[in-house]
Amino acid sequence: MDIDLIFRIAAVGILVSVLNQVLARSGREEQATMVTLAGLVVVLMMVVRQISALFDLVKNLFGL
């Protein structure tokens, strides 16, 4: 696992939190919630890719 993945997740988190605060302060709570959910989906997709790569590595390691 690269350290780049951690930096990408942190960057998405910072961006989502800033957008969430800006939208919430301007009275657009629904859009702020949607931005938060979209950020969560993006991070989950990144993590799922890494978990898939881990399972492929374990599968190849044991010759399954």
PDBQT receptor file of N, H, CA, C and O in Angstrom, charges set to zero:
ATOM      1  N   MET A   1       0.845  -1.180   0.000  1.00  0.00    +0.000 N 
ATOM      2  CA  MET A   1       0.000   0.000   0.000  1.00  0.00    +0.000 C 
ATOM      3  C   MET A   1       0.886   1.237   0.000  1.00  0.00    +0.000 C 
ATOM      4  O   MET A   1       1.814   1.357   0.799  1.00  0.00    +0.000 OA
ATOM      5  N   ASP A   2       0.592   2.119  -0.878  1.00  0.00    +0.000 N 
ATOM      6  H   ASP A   2      -0.162   2.022  -1.528  1.00  0.00    +0.000 HD
ATOM      7  CA  ASP A   2       1.366   3.339  -0.996  1.00  0.00    +0.000 C 
ATOM      8  C   ASP A   2       0.894   4.387   0.000  1.00  0.00    +0.000 C 
ATOM      9  O   ASP A   2      -0.259   4.378   0.432  1.00  0.00    +0.000 OA
ATOM     10  N   ILE A   3       1.782   5.272   0.349  1.00  0.00    +0.000 N 
ATOM     11  H   ILE A   3       2.718   5.280  -0.002  1.00  0.00    +0.000 HD
ATOM     12  CA  ILE A   3       1.429   6.397   1.199  1.00  0.00    +0.000 C 
ATOM     13  C   ILE A   3       0.557   7.381   0.427  1.00  0.00    +0.000 C 
ATOM     14  O   ILE A   3      -0.144   8.204   1.015  1.00  0.00    +0.000 OA
ATOM     15  N   ASP A   4       0.614   7.281  -0.927  1.00  0.00    +0.000 N 
ATOM     16  H   ASP A   4       1.184   6.613  -1.405  1.00  0.00    +0.000 HD
ATOM     17  CA  ASP A   4      -0.202   8.156  -1.767  1.00  0.00    +0.000 C 
ATOM     18  C   ASP A   4      -1.692   7.962  -1.503  1.00  0.00    +0.000 C 
ATOM     19  O   ASP A   4      -2.463   8.920  -1.566  1.00  0.00    +0.000 OA
ATOM     20  N   LEU A   5      -2.097   6.742  -1.212  1.00  0.00    +0.000 N 
ATOM     21  H   LEU A   5      -1.471   5.964  -1.161  1.00  0.00    +0.000 HD
ATOM     22  CA  LEU A   5      -3.502   6.467  -0.932  1.00  0.00    +0.000 C 
ATOM     23  C   LEU A   5      -3.962   7.233   0.305  1.00  0.00    +0.000 C 
ATOM     24  O   LEU A   5      -5.061   7.787   0.324  1.00  0.00    +0.000 OA
ATOM     25  N   ILE A   6      -3.135   7.263   1.315  1.00  0.00    +0.000 N 
ATOM     26  H   ILE A   6      -2.242   6.814   1.299  1.00  0.00    +0.000 HD
ATOM     27  CA  ILE A   6      -3.479   7.992   2.539  1.00  0.00    +0.000 C 
ATOM     28  C   ILE A   6      -3.577   9.487   2.261  1.00  0.00    +0.000 C 
ATOM     29  O   ILE A   6      -4.470  10.164   2.772  1.00  0.00    +0.000 OA
ATOM     30  N   PHE A   7      -2.656  10.000   1.448  1.00  0.00    +0.000 N 
ATOM     31  H   PHE A   7      -1.931   9.450   1.033  1.00  0.00    +0.000 HD
ATOM     32  CA  PHE A   7      -2.709  11.421   1.099  1.00  0.00    +0.000 C 
ATOM     33  C   PHE A   7      -3.941  11.745   0.259  1.00  0.00    +0.000 C 
ATOM     34  O   PHE A   7      -4.554  12.799   0.431  1.00  0.00    +0.000 OA
ATOM     35  N   ARG A   8      -4.305  10.833  -0.654  1.00  0.00    +0.000 N 
ATOM     36  H   ARG A   8      -3.808   9.977  -0.793  1.00  0.00    +0.000 HD
ATOM     37  CA  ARG A   8      -5.507  11.063  -1.462  1.00  0.00    +0.000 C 
ATOM     38  C   ARG A   8      -6.759  11.079  -0.599  1.00  0.00    +0.000 C 
ATOM     39  O   ARG A   8      -7.629  11.932  -0.777  1.00  0.00    +0.000 OA
ATOM     40  N   ILE A   9      -6.851  10.145   0.331  1.00  0.00    +0.000 N 
ATOM     41  H   ILE A   9      -6.144   9.452   0.475  1.00  0.00    +0.000 HD
ATOM     42  CA  ILE A   9      -8.012  10.098   1.225  1.00  0.00    +0.000 C 
ATOM     43  C   ILE A   9      -8.065  11.353   2.086  1.00  0.00    +0.000 C 
ATOM     44  O   ILE A   9      -9.140  11.911   2.309  1.00  0.00    +0.000 OA
ATOM     45  N   ALA A  10      -6.920  11.795   2.567  1.00  0.00    +0.000 N 
ATOM     46  H   ALA A  10      -6.047  11.342   2.387  1.00  0.00    +0.000 HD
ATOM     47  CA  ALA A  10      -6.882  13.018   3.376  1.00  0.00    +0.000 C 
ATOM     48  C   ALA A  10      -7.280  14.229   2.542  1.00  0.00    +0.000 C 
ATOM     49  O   ALA A  10      -7.993  15.106   3.028  1.00  0.00    +0.000 OA
ATOM     50  N   ALA A  11      -6.829  14.287   1.299  1.00  0.00    +0.000 N 
ATOM     51  H   ALA A  11      -6.250  13.574   0.904  1.00  0.00    +0.000 HD
ATOM     52  CA  ALA A  11      -7.183  15.413   0.433  1.00  0.00    +0.000 C 
ATOM     53  C   ALA A  11      -8.681  15.447   0.155  1.00  0.00    +0.000 C 
ATOM     54  O   ALA A  11      -9.292  16.516   0.167  1.00  0.00    +0.000 OA
ATOM     55  N   VAL A  12      -9.268  14.292  -0.092  1.00  0.00    +0.000 N 
ATOM     56  H   VAL A  12      -8.772  13.424  -0.102  1.00  0.00    +0.000 HD
ATOM     57  CA  VAL A  12     -10.715  14.235  -0.306  1.00  0.00    +0.000 C 
ATOM     58  C   VAL A  12     -11.449  14.662   0.955  1.00  0.00    +0.000 C 
ATOM     59  O   VAL A  12     -12.443  15.385   0.878  1.00  0.00    +0.000 OA
ATOM     60  N   GLY A  13     -10.975  14.228   2.105  1.00  0.00    +0.000 N 
ATOM     61  H   GLY A  13     -10.168  13.641   2.167  1.00  0.00    +0.000 HD
ATOM     62  CA  GLY A  13     -11.600  14.609   3.366  1.00  0.00    +0.000 C 
ATOM     63  C   GLY A  13     -11.542  16.100   3.622  1.00  0.00    +0.000 C 
ATOM     64  O   GLY A  13     -12.525  16.696   4.061  1.00  0.00    +0.000 OA
ATOM     65  N   ILE A  14     -10.399  16.706   3.350  1.00  0.00    +0.000 N 
ATOM     66  H   ILE A  14      -9.600  16.221   2.993  1.00  0.00    +0.000 HD
ATOM     67  CA  ILE A  14     -10.259  18.154   3.546  1.00  0.00    +0.000 C 
ATOM     68  C   ILE A  14     -11.152  18.910   2.580  1.00  0.00    +0.000 C 
ATOM     69  O   ILE A  14     -11.830  19.859   2.973  1.00  0.00    +0.000 OA
ATOM     70  N   LEU A  15     -11.159  18.497   1.320  1.00  0.00    +0.000 N 
ATOM     71  H   LEU A  15     -10.609  17.726   1.000  1.00  0.00    +0.000 HD
ATOM     72  CA  LEU A  15     -11.994  19.158   0.318  1.00  0.00    +0.000 C 
ATOM     73  C   LEU A  15     -13.474  19.036   0.659  1.00  0.00    +0.000 C 
ATOM     74  O   LEU A  15     -14.217  20.012   0.549  1.00  0.00    +0.000 OA
ATOM     75  N   VAL A  16     -13.903  17.864   1.067  1.00  0.00    +0.000 N 
ATOM     76  H   VAL A  16     -13.300  17.072   1.157  1.00  0.00    +0.000 HD
ATOM     77  CA  VAL A  16     -15.309  17.657   1.421  1.00  0.00    +0.000 C 
ATOM     78  C   VAL A  16     -15.684  18.470   2.645  1.00  0.00    +0.000 C 
ATOM     79  O   VAL A  16     -16.769  19.048   2.697  1.00  0.00    +0.000 OA
ATOM     80  N   SER A  17     -14.805  18.521   3.627  1.00  0.00    +0.000 N 
ATOM     81  H   SER A  17     -13.923  18.052   3.585  1.00  0.00    +0.000 HD
ATOM     82  CA  SER A  17     -15.145  19.283   4.831  1.00  0.00    +0.000 C 
ATOM     83  C   SER A  17     -15.246  20.781   4.544  1.00  0.00    +0.000 C 
ATOM     84  O   SER A  17     -16.117  21.456   5.094  1.00  0.00    +0.000 OA
ATOM     85  N   VAL A  18     -14.368  21.305   3.692  1.00  0.00    +0.000 N 
ATOM     86  H   VAL A  18     -13.660  20.756   3.246  1.00  0.00    +0.000 HD
ATOM     87  CA  VAL A  18     -14.442  22.726   3.333  1.00  0.00    +0.000 C 
ATOM     88  C   VAL A  18     -15.722  23.015   2.561  1.00  0.00    +0.000 C 
ATOM     89  O   VAL A  18     -16.425  23.981   2.857  1.00  0.00    +0.000 OA
ATOM     90  N   LEU A  19     -16.024  22.179   1.573  1.00  0.00    +0.000 N 
ATOM     91  H   LEU A  19     -15.453  21.395   1.333  1.00  0.00    +0.000 HD
ATOM     92  CA  LEU A  19     -17.251  22.375   0.799  1.00  0.00    +0.000 C 
ATOM     93  C   LEU A  19     -18.488  22.231   1.677  1.00  0.00    +0.000 C 
ATOM     94  O   LEU A  19     -19.463  22.964   1.512  1.00  0.00    +0.000 OA
ATOM     95  N   ASN A  20     -18.443  21.296   2.598  1.00  0.00    +0.000 N 
ATOM     96  H   ASN A  20     -17.650  20.701   2.732  1.00  0.00    +0.000 HD
ATOM     97  CA  ASN A  20     -19.566  21.094   3.509  1.00  0.00    +0.000 C 
ATOM     98  C   ASN A  20     -19.796  22.341   4.364  1.00  0.00    +0.000 C 
ATOM     99  O   ASN A  20     -20.936  22.771   4.540  1.00  0.00    +0.000 OA
ATOM    100  N   GLN A  21     -18.742  22.909   4.884  1.00  0.00    +0.000 N 
ATOM    101  H   GLN A  21     -17.816  22.560   4.741  1.00  0.00    +0.000 HD
ATOM    102  CA  GLN A  21     -18.873  24.106   5.716  1.00  0.00    +0.000 C 
ATOM    103  C   GLN A  21     -19.381  25.301   4.916  1.00  0.00    +0.000 C 
ATOM    104  O   GLN A  21     -20.224  26.057   5.397  1.00  0.00    +0.000 OA
ATOM    105  N   VAL A  22     -18.874  25.471   3.704  1.00  0.00    +0.000 N 
ATOM    106  H   VAL A  22     -18.189  24.856   3.313  1.00  0.00    +0.000 HD
ATOM    107  CA  VAL A  22     -19.302  26.587   2.857  1.00  0.00    +0.000 C 
ATOM    108  C   VAL A  22     -20.782  26.455   2.514  1.00  0.00    +0.000 C 
ATOM    109  O   VAL A  22     -21.539  27.422   2.601  1.00  0.00    +0.000 OA
ATOM    110  N   LEU A  23     -21.183  25.251   2.124  1.00  0.00    +0.000 N 
ATOM    111  H   LEU A  23     -20.568  24.466   2.053  1.00  0.00    +0.000 HD
ATOM    112  CA  LEU A  23     -22.586  25.050   1.766  1.00  0.00    +0.000 C 
ATOM    113  C   LEU A  23     -23.507  25.155   2.973  1.00  0.00    +0.000 C 
ATOM    114  O   LEU A  23     -24.610  25.691   2.863  1.00  0.00    +0.000 OA
ATOM    115  N   ALA A  24     -23.077  24.657   4.111  1.00  0.00    +0.000 N 
ATOM    116  H   ALA A  24     -22.181  24.222   4.201  1.00  0.00    +0.000 HD
ATOM    117  CA  ALA A  24     -23.918  24.732   5.309  1.00  0.00    +0.000 C 
ATOM    118  C   ALA A  24     -24.083  26.176   5.772  1.00  0.00    +0.000 C 
ATOM    119  O   ALA A  24     -25.166  26.557   6.217  1.00  0.00    +0.000 OA
ATOM    120  N   ARG A  25     -23.047  26.973   5.676  1.00  0.00    +0.000 N 
ATOM    121  H   ARG A  25     -22.168  26.664   5.315  1.00  0.00    +0.000 HD
ATOM    122  CA  ARG A  25     -23.135  28.377   6.097  1.00  0.00    +0.000 C 
ATOM    123  C   ARG A  25     -23.999  29.207   5.153  1.00  0.00    +0.000 C 
ATOM    124  O   ARG A  25     -24.571  30.222   5.553  1.00  0.00    +0.000 OA
ATOM    125  N   SER A  26     -24.089  28.766   3.894  1.00  0.00    +0.000 N 
ATOM    126  H   SER A  26     -23.625  27.942   3.570  1.00  0.00    +0.000 HD
ATOM    127  CA  SER A  26     -24.912  29.512   2.950  1.00  0.00    +0.000 C 
ATOM    128  C   SER A  26     -26.362  29.026   2.930  1.00  0.00    +0.000 C 
ATOM    129  O   SER A  26     -27.164  29.481   2.115  1.00  0.00    +0.000 OA
ATOM    130  N   GLY A  27     -26.689  28.108   3.824  1.00  0.00    +0.000 N 
ATOM    131  H   GLY A  27     -26.038  27.738   4.487  1.00  0.00    +0.000 HD
ATOM    132  CA  GLY A  27     -28.060  27.643   3.949  1.00  0.00    +0.000 C 
ATOM    133  C   GLY A  27     -28.448  26.518   3.020  1.00  0.00    +0.000 C 
ATOM    134  O   GLY A  27     -29.637  26.292   2.794  1.00  0.00    +0.000 OA
ATOM    135  N   ARG A  28     -27.495  25.818   2.484  1.00  0.00    +0.000 N 
ATOM    136  H   ARG A  28     -26.530  26.002   2.668  1.00  0.00    +0.000 HD
ATOM    137  CA  ARG A  28     -27.767  24.710   1.561  1.00  0.00    +0.000 C 
ATOM    138  C   ARG A  28     -27.361  23.392   2.214  1.00  0.00    +0.000 C 
ATOM    139  O   ARG A  28     -26.423  22.726   1.776  1.00  0.00    +0.000 OA
ATOM    140  N   GLU A  29     -28.075  23.037   3.254  1.00  0.00    +0.000 N 
ATOM    141  H   GLU A  29     -28.837  23.578   3.611  1.00  0.00    +0.000 HD
ATOM    142  CA  GLU A  29     -27.738  21.842   4.025  1.00  0.00    +0.000 C 
ATOM    143  C   GLU A  29     -27.904  20.558   3.216  1.00  0.00    +0.000 C 
ATOM    144  O   GLU A  29     -27.131  19.614   3.377  1.00  0.00    +0.000 OA
ATOM    145  N   GLU A  30     -28.920  20.526   2.340  1.00  0.00    +0.000 N 
ATOM    146  H   GLU A  30     -29.548  21.294   2.209  1.00  0.00    +0.000 HD
ATOM    147  CA  GLU A  30     -29.138  19.321   1.541  1.00  0.00    +0.000 C 
ATOM    148  C   GLU A  30     -27.968  19.072   0.591  1.00  0.00    +0.000 C 
ATOM    149  O   GLU A  30     -27.519  17.937   0.426  1.00  0.00    +0.000 OA
ATOM    150  N   GLN A  31     -27.483  20.141  -0.026  1.00  0.00    +0.000 N 
ATOM    151  H   GLN A  31     -27.848  21.063   0.109  1.00  0.00    +0.000 HD
ATOM    152  CA  GLN A  31     -26.345  19.990  -0.930  1.00  0.00    +0.000 C 
ATOM    153  C   GLN A  31     -25.073  19.661  -0.154  1.00  0.00    +0.000 C 
ATOM    154  O   GLN A  31     -24.211  18.937  -0.653  1.00  0.00    +0.000 OA
ATOM    155  N   ALA A  32     -24.953  20.185   1.051  1.00  0.00    +0.000 N 
ATOM    156  H   ALA A  32     -25.654  20.773   1.456  1.00  0.00    +0.000 HD
ATOM    157  CA  ALA A  32     -23.797  19.848   1.880  1.00  0.00    +0.000 C 
ATOM    158  C   ALA A  32     -23.808  18.365   2.224  1.00  0.00    +0.000 C 
ATOM    159  O   ALA A  32     -22.763  17.715   2.247  1.00  0.00    +0.000 OA
ATOM    160  N   THR A  33     -24.990  17.839   2.489  1.00  0.00    +0.000 N 
ATOM    161  H   THR A  33     -25.839  18.367   2.470  1.00  0.00    +0.000 HD
ATOM    162  CA  THR A  33     -25.099  16.412   2.773  1.00  0.00    +0.000 C 
ATOM    163  C   THR A  33     -24.745  15.583   1.544  1.00  0.00    +0.000 C 
ATOM    164  O   THR A  33     -24.080  14.553   1.656  1.00  0.00    +0.000 OA
ATOM    165  N   MET A  34     -25.186  16.028   0.383  1.00  0.00    +0.000 N 
ATOM    166  H   MET A  34     -25.726  16.865   0.293  1.00  0.00    +0.000 HD
ATOM    167  CA  MET A  34     -24.860  15.311  -0.852  1.00  0.00    +0.000 C 
ATOM    168  C   MET A  34     -23.363  15.331  -1.139  1.00  0.00    +0.000 C 
ATOM    169  O   MET A  34     -22.811  14.338  -1.613  1.00  0.00    +0.000 OA
ATOM    170  N   VAL A  35     -22.707  16.440  -0.860  1.00  0.00    +0.000 N 
ATOM    171  H   VAL A  35     -23.155  17.247  -0.475  1.00  0.00    +0.000 HD
ATOM    172  CA  VAL A  35     -21.256  16.521  -1.050  1.00  0.00    +0.000 C 
ATOM    173  C   VAL A  35     -20.551  15.549  -0.110  1.00  0.00    +0.000 C 
ATOM    174  O   VAL A  35     -19.594  14.879  -0.498  1.00  0.00    +0.000 OA
ATOM    175  N   THR A  36     -21.028  15.478   1.121  1.00  0.00    +0.000 N 
ATOM    176  H   THR A  36     -21.805  16.023   1.437  1.00  0.00    +0.000 HD
ATOM    177  CA  THR A  36     -20.441  14.550   2.087  1.00  0.00    +0.000 C 
ATOM    178  C   THR A  36     -20.626  13.110   1.637  1.00  0.00    +0.000 C 
ATOM    179  O   THR A  36     -19.692  12.312   1.722  1.00  0.00    +0.000 OA
ATOM    180  N   LEU A  37     -21.810  12.769   1.162  1.00  0.00    +0.000 N 
ATOM    181  H   LEU A  37     -22.568  13.418   1.093  1.00  0.00    +0.000 HD
ATOM    182  CA  LEU A  37     -22.053  11.410   0.679  1.00  0.00    +0.000 C 
ATOM    183  C   LEU A  37     -21.214  11.093  -0.558  1.00  0.00    +0.000 C 
ATOM    184  O   LEU A  37     -20.708   9.980  -0.698  1.00  0.00    +0.000 OA
ATOM    185  N   ALA A  38     -21.067  12.055  -1.441  1.00  0.00    +0.000 N 
ATOM    186  H   ALA A  38     -21.477  12.960  -1.327  1.00  0.00    +0.000 HD
ATOM    187  CA  ALA A  38     -20.234  11.837  -2.628  1.00  0.00    +0.000 C 
ATOM    188  C   ALA A  38     -18.772  11.613  -2.234  1.00  0.00    +0.000 C 
ATOM    189  O   ALA A  38     -18.099  10.756  -2.806  1.00  0.00    +0.000 OA
ATOM    190  N   GLY A  39     -18.288  12.375  -1.270  1.00  0.00    +0.000 N 
ATOM    191  H   GLY A  39     -18.835  13.071  -0.806  1.00  0.00    +0.000 HD
ATOM    192  CA  GLY A  39     -16.921  12.169  -0.788  1.00  0.00    +0.000 C 
ATOM    193  C   GLY A  39     -16.739  10.800  -0.165  1.00  0.00    +0.000 C 
ATOM    194  O   GLY A  39     -15.707  10.154  -0.351  1.00  0.00    +0.000 OA
ATOM    195  N   LEU A  40     -17.745  10.360   0.573  1.00  0.00    +0.000 N 
ATOM    196  H   LEU A  40     -18.583  10.884   0.724  1.00  0.00    +0.000 HD
ATOM    197  CA  LEU A  40     -17.690   9.035   1.181  1.00  0.00    +0.000 C 
ATOM    198  C   LEU A  40     -17.639   7.948   0.114  1.00  0.00    +0.000 C 
ATOM    199  O   LEU A  40     -16.886   6.983   0.246  1.00  0.00    +0.000 OA
ATOM    200  N   VAL A  41     -18.426   8.097  -0.930  1.00  0.00    +0.000 N 
ATOM    201  H   VAL A  41     -19.037   8.881  -1.037  1.00  0.00    +0.000 HD
ATOM    202  CA  VAL A  41     -18.439   7.115  -2.021  1.00  0.00    +0.000 C 
ATOM    203  C   VAL A  41     -17.087   7.085  -2.734  1.00  0.00    +0.000 C 
ATOM    204  O   VAL A  41     -16.581   6.014  -3.068  1.00  0.00    +0.000 OA
ATOM    205  N   VAL A  42     -16.510   8.249  -2.963  1.00  0.00    +0.000 N 
ATOM    206  H   VAL A  42     -16.921   9.119  -2.692  1.00  0.00    +0.000 HD
ATOM    207  CA  VAL A  42     -15.204   8.304  -3.632  1.00  0.00    +0.000 C 
ATOM    208  C   VAL A  42     -14.139   7.585  -2.803  1.00  0.00    +0.000 C 
ATOM    209  O   VAL A  42     -13.345   6.811  -3.337  1.00  0.00    +0.000 OA
ATOM    210  N   VAL A  43     -14.129   7.845  -1.507  1.00  0.00    +0.000 N 
ATOM    211  H   VAL A  43     -14.773   8.474  -1.073  1.00  0.00    +0.000 HD
ATOM    212  CA  VAL A  43     -13.131   7.200  -0.635  1.00  0.00    +0.000 C 
ATOM    213  C   VAL A  43     -13.388   5.697  -0.561  1.00  0.00    +0.000 C 
ATOM    214  O   VAL A  43     -12.444   4.908  -0.580  1.00  0.00    +0.000 OA
ATOM    215  N   LEU A  44     -14.643   5.297  -0.478  1.00  0.00    +0.000 N 
ATOM    216  H   LEU A  44     -15.411   5.938  -0.463  1.00  0.00    +0.000 HD
ATOM    217  CA  LEU A  44     -14.939   3.867  -0.439  1.00  0.00    +0.000 C 
ATOM    218  C   LEU A  44     -14.514   3.166  -1.727  1.00  0.00    +0.000 C 
ATOM    219  O   LEU A  44     -14.049   2.027  -1.689  1.00  0.00    +0.000 OA
ATOM    220  N   MET A  45     -14.669   3.833  -2.854  1.00  0.00    +0.000 N 
ATOM    221  H   MET A  45     -15.047   4.759  -2.885  1.00  0.00    +0.000 HD
ATOM    222  CA  MET A  45     -14.215   3.235  -4.108  1.00  0.00    +0.000 C 
ATOM    223  C   MET A  45     -12.697   3.045  -4.117  1.00  0.00    +0.000 C 
ATOM    224  O   MET A  45     -12.197   2.032  -4.604  1.00  0.00    +0.000 OA
ATOM    225  N   MET A  46     -11.972   4.019  -3.579  1.00  0.00    +0.000 N 
ATOM    226  H   MET A  46     -12.378   4.842  -3.183  1.00  0.00    +0.000 HD
ATOM    227  CA  MET A  46     -10.512   3.885  -3.506  1.00  0.00    +0.000 C 
ATOM    228  C   MET A  46     -10.124   2.721  -2.590  1.00  0.00    +0.000 C 
ATOM    229  O   MET A  46      -9.218   1.951  -2.910  1.00  0.00    +0.000 OA
ATOM    230  N   VAL A  47     -10.798   2.598  -1.471  1.00  0.00    +0.000 N 
ATOM    231  H   VAL A  47     -11.534   3.224  -1.211  1.00  0.00    +0.000 HD
ATOM    232  CA  VAL A  47     -10.484   1.536  -0.518  1.00  0.00    +0.000 C 
ATOM    233  C   VAL A  47     -10.868   0.174  -1.083  1.00  0.00    +0.000 C 
ATOM    234  O   VAL A  47     -10.139  -0.800  -0.892  1.00  0.00    +0.000 OA
ATOM    235  N   VAL A  48     -11.998   0.092  -1.773  1.00  0.00    +0.000 N 
ATOM    236  H   VAL A  48     -12.590   0.883  -1.927  1.00  0.00    +0.000 HD
ATOM    237  CA  VAL A  48     -12.427  -1.179  -2.354  1.00  0.00    +0.000 C 
ATOM    238  C   VAL A  48     -11.424  -1.658  -3.401  1.00  0.00    +0.000 C 
ATOM    239  O   VAL A  48     -11.151  -2.854  -3.499  1.00  0.00    +0.000 OA
ATOM    240  N   ARG A  49     -10.879  -0.730  -4.179  1.00  0.00    +0.000 N 
ATOM    241  H   ARG A  49     -11.102   0.241  -4.099  1.00  0.00    +0.000 HD
ATOM    242  CA  ARG A  49      -9.847  -1.119  -5.156  1.00  0.00    +0.000 C 
ATOM    243  C   ARG A  49      -8.635  -1.727  -4.459  1.00  0.00    +0.000 C 
ATOM    244  O   ARG A  49      -8.084  -2.726  -4.922  1.00  0.00    +0.000 OA
ATOM    245  N   GLN A  50      -8.226  -1.130  -3.359  1.00  0.00    +0.000 N 
ATOM    246  H   GLN A  50      -8.673  -0.318  -2.983  1.00  0.00    +0.000 HD
ATOM    247  CA  GLN A  50      -7.065  -1.640  -2.638  1.00  0.00    +0.000 C 
ATOM    248  C   GLN A  50      -7.359  -2.995  -1.988  1.00  0.00    +0.000 C 
ATOM    249  O   GLN A  50      -6.494  -3.871  -1.957  1.00  0.00    +0.000 OA
ATOM    250  N   ILE A  51      -8.566  -3.165  -1.476  1.00  0.00    +0.000 N 
ATOM    251  H   ILE A  51      -9.268  -2.454  -1.501  1.00  0.00    +0.000 HD
ATOM    252  CA  ILE A  51      -8.939  -4.453  -0.889  1.00  0.00    +0.000 C 
ATOM    253  C   ILE A  51      -8.994  -5.525  -1.970  1.00  0.00    +0.000 C 
ATOM    254  O   ILE A  51      -8.588  -6.664  -1.736  1.00  0.00    +0.000 OA
ATOM    255  N   SER A  52      -9.486  -5.174  -3.140  1.00  0.00    +0.000 N 
ATOM    256  H   SER A  52      -9.816  -4.249  -3.330  1.00  0.00    +0.000 HD
ATOM    257  CA  SER A  52      -9.511  -6.115  -4.257  1.00  0.00    +0.000 C 
ATOM    258  C   SER A  52      -8.097  -6.527  -4.647  1.00  0.00    +0.000 C 
ATOM    259  O   SER A  52      -7.831  -7.702  -4.901  1.00  0.00    +0.000 OA
ATOM    260  N   ALA A  53      -7.203  -5.561  -4.691  1.00  0.00    +0.000 N 
ATOM    261  H   ALA A  53      -7.420  -4.607  -4.484  1.00  0.00    +0.000 HD
ATOM    262  CA  ALA A  53      -5.804  -5.878  -4.998  1.00  0.00    +0.000 C 
ATOM    263  C   ALA A  53      -5.201  -6.776  -3.925  1.00  0.00    +0.000 C 
ATOM    264  O   ALA A  53      -4.410  -7.664  -4.241  1.00  0.00    +0.000 OA
ATOM    265  N   LEU A  54      -5.558  -6.561  -2.672  1.00  0.00    +0.000 N 
ATOM    266  H   LEU A  54      -6.201  -5.839  -2.416  1.00  0.00    +0.000 HD
ATOM    267  CA  LEU A  54      -5.068  -7.408  -1.586  1.00  0.00    +0.000 C 
ATOM    268  C   LEU A  54      -5.580  -8.832  -1.745  1.00  0.00    +0.000 C 
ATOM    269  O   LEU A  54      -4.815  -9.783  -1.584  1.00  0.00    +0.000 OA
ATOM    270  N   PHE A  55      -6.861  -8.994  -2.059  1.00  0.00    +0.000 N 
ATOM    271  H   PHE A  55      -7.482  -8.221  -2.191  1.00  0.00    +0.000 HD
ATOM    272  CA  PHE A  55      -7.407 -10.336  -2.249  1.00  0.00    +0.000 C 
ATOM    273  C   PHE A  55      -6.756 -11.031  -3.443  1.00  0.00    +0.000 C 
ATOM    274  O   PHE A  55      -6.489 -12.232  -3.390  1.00  0.00    +0.000 OA
ATOM    275  N   ASP A  56      -6.500 -10.293  -4.508  1.00  0.00    +0.000 N 
ATOM    276  H   ASP A  56      -6.716  -9.318  -4.551  1.00  0.00    +0.000 HD
ATOM    277  CA  ASP A  56      -5.811 -10.885  -5.654  1.00  0.00    +0.000 C 
ATOM    278  C   ASP A  56      -4.401 -11.329  -5.279  1.00  0.00    +0.000 C 
ATOM    279  O   ASP A  56      -3.944 -12.385  -5.718  1.00  0.00    +0.000 OA
ATOM    280  N   LEU A  57      -3.719 -10.536  -4.480  1.00  0.00    +0.000 N 
ATOM    281  H   LEU A  57      -4.090  -9.678  -4.124  1.00  0.00    +0.000 HD
ATOM    282  CA  LEU A  57      -2.373 -10.897  -4.035  1.00  0.00    +0.000 C 
ATOM    283  C   LEU A  57      -2.391 -12.157  -3.182  1.00  0.00    +0.000 C 
ATOM    284  O   LEU A  57      -1.556 -13.044  -3.362  1.00  0.00    +0.000 OA
ATOM    285  N   VAL A  58      -3.335 -12.237  -2.259  1.00  0.00    +0.000 N 
ATOM    286  H   VAL A  58      -4.013 -11.517  -2.113  1.00  0.00    +0.000 HD
ATOM    287  CA  VAL A  58      -3.436 -13.425  -1.401  1.00  0.00    +0.000 C 
ATOM    288  C   VAL A  58      -3.804 -14.651  -2.245  1.00  0.00    +0.000 C 
ATOM    289  O   VAL A  58      -3.285 -15.746  -2.028  1.00  0.00    +0.000 OA
ATOM    290  N   LYS A  59      -4.694 -14.449  -3.195  1.00  0.00    +0.000 N 
ATOM    291  H   LYS A  59      -5.115 -13.560  -3.371  1.00  0.00    +0.000 HD
ATOM    292  CA  LYS A  59      -5.101 -15.549  -4.079  1.00  0.00    +0.000 C 
ATOM    293  C   LYS A  59      -3.907 -16.066  -4.886  1.00  0.00    +0.000 C 
ATOM    294  O   LYS A  59      -3.719 -17.277  -5.009  1.00  0.00    +0.000 OA
ATOM    295  N   ASN A  60      -3.114 -15.166  -5.425  1.00  0.00    +0.000 N 
ATOM    296  H   ASN A  60      -3.267 -14.183  -5.325  1.00  0.00    +0.000 HD
ATOM    297  CA  ASN A  60      -1.934 -15.571  -6.190  1.00  0.00    +0.000 C 
ATOM    298  C   ASN A  60      -0.866 -16.180  -5.286  1.00  0.00    +0.000 C 
ATOM    299  O   ASN A  60      -0.144 -17.091  -5.692  1.00  0.00    +0.000 OA
ATOM    300  N   LEU A  61      -0.772 -15.673  -4.066  1.00  0.00    +0.000 N 
ATOM    301  H   LEU A  61      -1.358 -14.933  -3.737  1.00  0.00    +0.000 HD
ATOM    302  CA  LEU A  61       0.236 -16.179  -3.145  1.00  0.00    +0.000 C 
ATOM    303  C   LEU A  61      -0.007 -17.639  -2.790  1.00  0.00    +0.000 C 
ATOM    304  O   LEU A  61       0.929 -18.435  -2.722  1.00  0.00    +0.000 OA
ATOM    305  N   PHE A  62      -1.266 -17.982  -2.565  1.00  0.00    +0.000 N 
ATOM    306  H   PHE A  62      -2.027 -17.335  -2.620  1.00  0.00    +0.000 HD
ATOM    307  CA  PHE A  62      -1.593 -19.360  -2.195  1.00  0.00    +0.000 C 
ATOM    308  C   PHE A  62      -1.971 -20.216  -3.388  1.00  0.00    +0.000 C 
ATOM    309  O   PHE A  62      -2.286 -21.395  -3.229  1.00  0.00    +0.000 OA
ATOM    310  N   GLY A  63      -1.946 -19.641  -4.578  1.00  0.00    +0.000 N 
ATOM    311  H   GLY A  63      -1.690 -18.683  -4.707  1.00  0.00    +0.000 HD
ATOM    312  CA  GLY A  63      -2.214 -20.419  -5.788  1.00  0.00    +0.000 C 
ATOM    313  C   GLY A  63      -3.642 -20.883  -5.903  1.00  0.00    +0.000 C 
ATOM    314  O   GLY A  63      -3.895 -21.980  -6.401  1.00  0.00    +0.000 OA
ATOM    315  N   LEU A  64      -4.564 -20.091  -5.462  1.00  0.00    +0.000 N 
ATOM    316  H   LEU A  64      -4.358 -19.200  -5.058  1.00  0.00    +0.000 HD
ATOM    317  CA  LEU A  64      -5.973 -20.490  -5.521  1.00  0.00    +0.000 C 
ATOM    318  C   LEU A  64      -6.606 -20.090  -6.818  1.00  0.00    +0.000 C 
ATOM    319  O   LEU A  64      -7.790 -20.350  -7.032  1.00  0.00    +0.000 OA
TER     320      LEU A  64
